[in-house]
Amino acid sequence: MDSKLVPDLIIRTGGDQRLSNFCYGKLLILIFILLIHCGQILVRSSLTRL
């Protein structure tokens, strides 16, 4: 149990900033992908209306 907890604590304290940066990066990529998909849907719907 102890051998499992110690590396986890080191990872948490040392990699906290990196982890948050990684999460923000993933979030930005997800938002970007969603925007692209929404844009494609809007373009397709406007093209079919024309």
C-alpha positions, 0 to 999 in steps of 0.5 A: 500500500505504501509503495503505491501511495508514495510515487502517486504523491510524487506524481501529483505534486511534481506533475500538477502543473504539467497535468493542468496544462495537458488538460487545458490543451486537450480541452482546447483541441476538443473545442476546436474539433467541435467548432469545425464539426459545427461549421461543417454542419452549418455549411452543409445545411446552408448549401442544401438550402441554396 
